[in-house]
Amino acid sequence: MTRILESLKPGAIVRSPVLPEPVRIIEARTIGQSVKIIGKGLNSGQFYEPILNAEKGL
């Protein structure tokens, strides 16, 4: 989990099955065994705040 969180630094681009577009990370924080990502979609400019874990595409 630590290695994953280290890769989710502000400015990083992520893609996930639960996100409809690539997202630029603004902030990422752990919540138990999950990670909450706050990011902005590259195509639409929409903000996303999913909570991801291994089952949801982390």
VMD Tcl script that builds the backbone (N, CA, C; Angstrom):
set m [mol new atoms 174]
animate dup $m
set s [atomselect $m all]
$s set {name element resname resid chain x y z} {
  {N N MET 1 A 0.828 -1.194 0.000}
  {CA C MET 1 A 0.000 0.000 0.000}
  {C C MET 1 A 0.867 1.251 0.000}
  {N N THR 2 A 1.972 1.236 0.748}
  {CA C THR 2 A 2.842 2.415 0.815}
  {C C THR 2 A 3.393 2.759 -0.554}
  {N N ARG 3 A 3.798 1.751 -1.307}
  {CA C ARG 3 A 4.355 1.989 -2.638}
  {C C ARG 3 A 3.306 2.598 -3.565}
  {N N ILE 4 A 2.080 2.122 -3.462}
  {CA C ILE 4 A 1.003 2.675 -4.287}
  {C C ILE 4 A 0.753 4.129 -3.924}
  {N N LEU 5 A 0.680 4.418 -2.629}
  {CA C LEU 5 A 0.427 5.793 -2.195}
  {C C LEU 5 A 1.548 6.719 -2.637}
  {N N GLU 6 A 2.791 6.238 -2.609}
  {CA C GLU 6 A 3.919 7.054 -3.059}
  {C C GLU 6 A 3.794 7.418 -4.532}
  {N N SER 7 A 3.193 6.549 -5.334}
  {CA C SER 7 A 3.043 6.837 -6.763}
  {C C SER 7 A 1.867 7.775 -7.045}
  {N N LEU 8 A 1.024 8.011 -6.058}
  {CA C LEU 8 A -0.147 8.877 -6.222}
  {C C LEU 8 A 0.149 10.289 -5.718}
  {N N LYS 9 A 1.241 10.834 -6.162}
  {CA C LYS 9 A 1.636 12.182 -5.758}
  {C C LYS 9 A 0.897 13.219 -6.598}
  {N N PRO 10 A 0.736 14.429 -6.065}
  {CA C PRO 10 A 0.099 15.491 -6.851}
  {C C PRO 10 A 0.770 15.667 -8.211}
  {N N GLY 11 A -0.057 15.739 -9.230}
  {CA C GLY 11 A 0.435 15.890 -10.594}
  {C C GLY 11 A 0.498 14.586 -11.369}
  {N N ALA 12 A 0.477 13.447 -10.665}
  {CA C ALA 12 A 0.511 12.149 -11.343}
  {C C ALA 12 A -0.808 11.927 -12.082}
  {N N ILE 13 A -0.736 11.210 -13.196}
  {CA C ILE 13 A -1.927 10.867 -13.980}
  {C C ILE 13 A -2.275 9.413 -13.689}
  {N N VAL 14 A -3.547 9.152 -13.368}
  {CA C VAL 14 A -3.983 7.783 -13.094}
  {C C VAL 14 A -5.144 7.411 -14.000}
  {N N ARG 15 A -5.239 6.105 -14.235}
  {CA C ARG 15 A -6.360 5.527 -14.970}
  {C C ARG 15 A -6.857 4.354 -14.139}
  {N N SER 16 A -8.160 4.186 -14.080}
  {CA C SER 16 A -8.753 3.115 -13.285}
  {C C SER 16 A -10.080 2.725 -13.919}
  {N N PRO 17 A -10.492 1.471 -13.739}
  {CA C PRO 17 A -11.796 1.057 -14.258}
  {C C PRO 17 A -12.958 1.867 -13.678}
  {N N VAL 18 A -12.781 2.483 -12.510}
  {CA C VAL 18 A -13.872 3.255 -11.900}
  {C C VAL 18 A -13.860 4.719 -12.323}
  {N N LEU 19 A -12.875 5.124 -13.102}
  {CA C LEU 19 A -12.797 6.504 -13.586}
  {C C LEU 19 A -13.086 6.532 -15.083}
  {N N PRO 20 A -13.956 7.431 -15.538}
  {CA C PRO 20 A -14.316 7.466 -16.951}
  {C C PRO 20 A -13.270 8.120 -17.852}
  {N N GLU 21 A -12.226 8.680 -17.268}
  {CA C GLU 21 A -11.186 9.356 -18.045}
  {C C GLU 21 A -9.904 9.408 -17.213}
  {N N PRO 22 A -8.770 9.694 -17.840}
  {CA C PRO 22 A -7.542 9.881 -17.061}
  {C C PRO 22 A -7.712 11.063 -16.105}
  {N N VAL 23 A -7.149 10.926 -14.906}
  {CA C VAL 23 A -7.316 11.938 -13.864}
  {C C VAL 23 A -5.949 12.367 -13.336}
  {N N ARG 24 A -5.755 13.684 -13.211}
  {CA C ARG 24 A -4.535 14.231 -12.605}
  {C C ARG 24 A -4.775 14.350 -11.102}
  {N N ILE 25 A -3.892 13.734 -10.319}
  {CA C ILE 25 A -4.025 13.721 -8.867}
  {C C ILE 25 A -3.775 15.113 -8.290}
  {N N ILE 26 A -4.678 15.543 -7.426}
  {CA C ILE 26 A -4.488 16.762 -6.645}
  {C C ILE 26 A -4.024 16.373 -5.246}
  {N N GLU 27 A -4.661 15.332 -4.693}
  {CA C GLU 27 A -4.312 14.843 -3.357}
  {C C GLU 27 A -4.721 13.387 -3.250}
  {N N ALA 28 A -3.979 12.610 -2.467}
  {CA C ALA 28 A -4.337 11.221 -2.176}
  {C C ALA 28 A -4.064 10.970 -0.704}
  {N N ARG 29 A -5.015 10.298 -0.039}
  {CA C ARG 29 A -4.826 9.993 1.380}
  {C C ARG 29 A -5.382 8.615 1.679}
  {N N THR 30 A -4.770 7.950 2.640}
  {CA C THR 30 A -5.231 6.618 3.014}
  {C C THR 30 A -6.423 6.722 3.951}
  {N N ILE 31 A -7.318 5.759 3.777}
  {CA C ILE 31 A -8.470 5.585 4.663}
  {C C ILE 31 A -8.534 4.086 4.945}
  {N N GLY 32 A -7.949 3.659 6.031}
  {CA C GLY 32 A -7.862 2.229 6.334}
  {C C GLY 32 A -7.037 1.524 5.269}
  {N N GLN 33 A -7.629 0.518 4.615}
  {CA C GLN 33 A -6.954 -0.221 3.549}
  {C C GLN 33 A -7.258 0.351 2.167}
  {N N SER 34 A -7.864 1.515 2.119}
  {CA C SER 34 A -8.238 2.156 0.860}
  {C C SER 34 A -7.504 3.482 0.694}
  {N N VAL 35 A -7.618 4.050 -0.491}
  {CA C VAL 35 A -7.016 5.351 -0.781}
  {C C VAL 35 A -8.085 6.244 -1.392}
  {N N LYS 36 A -8.233 7.442 -0.850}
  {CA C LYS 36 A -9.132 8.432 -1.438}
  {C C LYS 36 A -8.303 9.325 -2.340}
  {N N ILE 37 A -8.738 9.423 -3.576}
  {CA C ILE 37 A -8.057 10.259 -4.559}
  {C C ILE 37 A -8.924 11.480 -4.830}
  {N N ILE 38 A -8.311 12.628 -4.811}
  {CA C ILE 38 A -8.971 13.853 -5.248}
  {C C ILE 38 A -8.236 14.275 -6.506}
  {N N GLY 39 A -8.954 14.347 -7.611}
  {CA C GLY 39 A -8.301 14.649 -8.874}
  {C C GLY 39 A -9.225 15.328 -9.862}
  {N N LYS 40 A -8.635 15.750 -10.958}
  {CA C LYS 40 A -9.359 16.471 -12.007}
  {C C LYS 40 A -9.193 15.725 -13.325}
  {N N GLY 41 A -10.306 15.476 -13.999}
  {CA C GLY 41 A -10.285 14.783 -15.279}
  {C C GLY 41 A -9.549 15.586 -16.338}
  {N N LEU 42 A -8.711 14.908 -17.111}
  {CA C LEU 42 A -7.928 15.589 -18.144}
  {C C LEU 42 A -8.782 16.037 -19.320}
  {N N ASN 43 A -9.832 15.288 -19.630}
  {CA C ASN 43 A -10.657 15.625 -20.789}
  {C C ASN 43 A -11.765 16.619 -20.457}
  {N N SER 44 A -12.437 16.407 -19.335}
  {CA C SER 44 A -13.626 17.202 -19.011}
  {C C SER 44 A -13.378 18.317 -18.003}
  {N N GLY 45 A -12.311 18.201 -17.221}
  {CA C GLY 45 A -12.081 19.161 -16.147}
  {C C GLY 45 A -12.918 18.870 -14.913}
  {N N GLN 46 A -13.690 17.781 -14.947}
  {CA C GLN 46 A -14.537 17.403 -13.818}
  {C C GLN 46 A -13.673 16.906 -12.663}
  {N N PHE 47 A -14.104 17.197 -11.430}
  {CA C PHE 47 A -13.392 16.715 -10.255}
  {C C PHE 47 A -13.931 15.357 -9.839}
  {N N TYR 48 A -13.029 14.491 -9.393}
  {CA C TYR 48 A -13.373 13.147 -8.933}
  {C C TYR 48 A -12.788 12.946 -7.547}
  {N N GLU 49 A -13.543 12.214 -6.698}
  {CA C GLU 49 A -13.088 11.898 -5.348}
  {C C GLU 49 A -13.410 10.443 -5.006}
  {N N PRO 50 A -12.956 9.481 -5.815}
  {CA C PRO 50 A -13.269 8.083 -5.512}
  {C C PRO 50 A -12.431 7.561 -4.347}
  {N N ILE 51 A -12.979 6.578 -3.669}
  {CA C ILE 51 A -12.222 5.830 -2.666}
  {C C ILE 51 A -11.940 4.481 -3.299}
  {N N LEU 52 A -10.666 4.173 -3.489}
  {CA C LEU 52 A -10.258 2.972 -4.209}
  {C C LEU 52 A -9.586 1.976 -3.278}
  {N N ASN 53 A -9.763 0.701 -3.591}
  {CA C ASN 53 A -9.041 -0.369 -2.920}
  {C C ASN 53 A -8.727 -1.417 -3.976}
  {N N ALA 54 A -8.174 -2.544 -3.571}
  {CA C ALA 54 A -7.781 -3.570 -4.539}
  {C C ALA 54 A -8.973 -4.072 -5.347}
  {N N GLU 55 A -10.155 -4.124 -4.754}
  {CA C GLU 55 A -11.346 -4.608 -5.456}
  {C C GLU 55 A -11.898 -3.588 -6.440}
  {N N LYS 56 A -11.621 -2.309 -6.217}
  {CA C LYS 56 A -12.187 -1.248 -7.053}
  {C C LYS 56 A -11.169 -0.607 -7.977}
  {N N GLY 57 A -10.079 -1.283 -8.240}
  {CA C GLY 57 A -9.179 -0.785 -9.261}
  {C C GLY 57 A -7.959 -0.029 -8.792}
  {N N LEU 58 A -7.544 -0.253 -7.557}
  {CA C LEU 58 A -6.331 0.415 -7.086}
  {C C LEU 58 A -5.123 -0.353 -7.521}
}
mol reanalyze $m
mol bondsrecalc $m
mol representation Tube
mol addrep $m
